[in-house]
Amino acid sequence: MAESAQWTVGNPGNSVSVINTTDNTVIGPMAIAYLAFTAALTDLRASTVATLALVEPVIATALAVLVVGEVLGALSVVGIALVSVSLLVFSLNRGPELRA
């Protein structure tokens, strides 16, 4: 039998499995996001859910700034402002629409 390769990151004495890290940081949040998206589609119109999904990059960027210390450029700040204002206008004009 062939043995599977074990990829590690960090010092050999204190290493973290890449596969374990991928499971915890990618697959888990992705599954939660898909479940939340599907749950929202049961009550709201697809257009409303798709529009609200646009806030995900804004949240991801905010977490990158707060948690990792990412520094944003002027264009990034303008993009976040445009998405935020667009979502605000959308929510004020139409409000959440329930599926009929």
QUIMO-V830755 format. One record per residue. PSI is psi in whole degrees, 0 to 359 (none if undefined). OMEGA is omega in degrees with one decimal (* if undefined). D_FIRST is the distance of its C-alpha to the first C-alpha in Angstrom with 1 decimal. Layout:
BEGIN
psi->PSI omega->OMEGA d_first->D_FIRST
psi->PSI omega->OMEGA d_first->D_FIRST
END
This chain:
BEGIN
psi->140 omega->178.2 d_first->0.0
psi->140 omega->178.5 d_first->3.8
psi->143 omega->178.1 d_first->6.4
psi->147 omega->-179.7 d_first->9.5
psi->142 omega->177.6 d_first->12.7
psi->109 omega->178.9 d_first->15.4
psi->138 omega->179.7 d_first->18.8
psi->158 omega->177.6 d_first->21.8
psi->140 omega->176.7 d_first->25.6
psi->194 omega->179.6 d_first->28.2
psi->145 omega->-179.5 d_first->28.5
psi->327 omega->-180.0 d_first->25.5
psi->337 omega->-176.9 d_first->27.2
psi->73 omega->-174.0 d_first->28.0
psi->156 omega->178.6 d_first->25.5
psi->133 omega->179.9 d_first->25.0
psi->130 omega->178.7 d_first->21.9
psi->321 omega->-180.0 d_first->22.6
psi->317 omega->177.8 d_first->20.9
psi->318 omega->179.0 d_first->22.9
psi->319 omega->178.3 d_first->26.0
psi->317 omega->178.3 d_first->25.6
psi->315 omega->-174.4 d_first->25.3
psi->329 omega->-173.6 d_first->28.5
psi->343 omega->-177.7 d_first->30.5
psi->303 omega->-172.4 d_first->29.8
psi->316 omega->179.8 d_first->28.4
psi->303 omega->179.0 d_first->30.6
psi->327 omega->178.8 d_first->33.9
psi->319 omega->178.3 d_first->33.2
psi->318 omega->178.6 d_first->32.7
psi->318 omega->179.9 d_first->35.9
psi->316 omega->179.2 d_first->37.8
psi->321 omega->177.9 d_first->36.9
psi->318 omega->178.2 d_first->37.9
psi->319 omega->178.4 d_first->41.2
psi->316 omega->179.3 d_first->41.8
psi->319 omega->178.5 d_first->41.4
psi->321 omega->179.2 d_first->43.6
psi->325 omega->-179.8 d_first->46.3
psi->339 omega->179.7 d_first->46.3
psi->334 omega->-177.0 d_first->47.3
psi->333 omega->-175.3 d_first->50.6
psi->161 omega->175.9 d_first->51.4
psi->151 omega->-180.0 d_first->51.9
psi->323 omega->-180.0 d_first->49.1
psi->323 omega->178.2 d_first->51.4
psi->316 omega->179.6 d_first->52.0
psi->318 omega->179.4 d_first->48.3
psi->321 omega->178.4 d_first->47.5
psi->318 omega->178.8 d_first->50.3
psi->334 omega->177.7 d_first->49.2
psi->342 omega->178.7 d_first->45.7
psi->344 omega->179.7 d_first->47.3
psi->345 omega->-178.2 d_first->47.8
psi->314 omega->177.8 d_first->44.0
psi->328 omega->178.2 d_first->44.2
psi->316 omega->178.6 d_first->47.3
psi->317 omega->178.9 d_first->45.5
psi->320 omega->178.4 d_first->42.5
psi->319 omega->177.8 d_first->44.9
psi->318 omega->177.2 d_first->46.8
psi->322 omega->178.0 d_first->43.7
psi->322 omega->178.6 d_first->42.8
psi->314 omega->-174.7 d_first->46.3
psi->319 omega->-173.6 d_first->46.5
psi->315 omega->-172.8 d_first->43.0
psi->340 omega->-178.9 d_first->41.8
psi->25 omega->178.6 d_first->45.3
psi->142 omega->177.6 d_first->45.1
psi->127 omega->-177.2 d_first->48.4
psi->144 omega->173.1 d_first->49.7
psi->173 omega->-178.2 d_first->51.8
psi->321 omega->-179.6 d_first->54.9
psi->324 omega->177.1 d_first->53.4
psi->318 omega->179.5 d_first->50.8
psi->319 omega->177.9 d_first->53.5
psi->318 omega->178.9 d_first->55.5
psi->316 omega->178.0 d_first->52.6
psi->319 omega->179.4 d_first->52.1
psi->318 omega->179.8 d_first->55.8
psi->315 omega->178.9 d_first->55.9
psi->317 omega->-178.8 d_first->53.1
psi->315 omega->179.3 d_first->54.7
psi->319 omega->179.0 d_first->58.2
psi->316 omega->178.8 d_first->57.0
psi->323 omega->177.8 d_first->55.2
psi->314 omega->178.7 d_first->58.4
psi->317 omega->179.5 d_first->60.6
psi->316 omega->-177.2 d_first->58.4
psi->328 omega->179.1 d_first->58.5
psi->323 omega->-177.3 d_first->62.2
psi->320 omega->-171.7 d_first->63.2
psi->327 omega->-175.8 d_first->61.1
psi->171 omega->177.8 d_first->59.6
psi->126 omega->180.0 d_first->56.7
psi->124 omega->177.0 d_first->57.2
psi->149 omega->178.7 d_first->55.9
psi->136 omega->-178.4 d_first->54.7
psi->none omega->* d_first->57.6
END
